[in-house]
């Protein structure tokens, strides 16, 4: 399928024309601006280097960020799973207690 629009972006003083559908045009601009920022940061740290070297350094930095965020997400999902399991176990235990003739939990006053 042919792209709906061509989006021009500037990355490290070079213009790139990228095809996409209309909905992705803004995302492409944001991604290009972020990449431009990362390449400029790499250039400020390493000095004058070929663009390819700077692009690889920027890509490595971005990859580290992505992996770090994935680890955070996995930690949060694991914690959520643990809490859900604990809550489910408690509900099942209360249900077992009621079925065995135990007293029902107190009713809410509200």
DAUR-V532100 format. One line per field, one symbol per residue. ss: DSSP state (A for helix, B for strand, O for the rest). A space follows every 50 residues. Layout:
ss = ???
This chain:
ss = OOOOBBBBBBBOOBBBBBBBOAAAAAAAAAAAAAAAAAAAAAAAAAOOOO AAAAAAAAAAAAAAAAAAAAAAAAAAAAAAAAAAAAAAAAAAAAAAAAAO OOOOOOOOOO
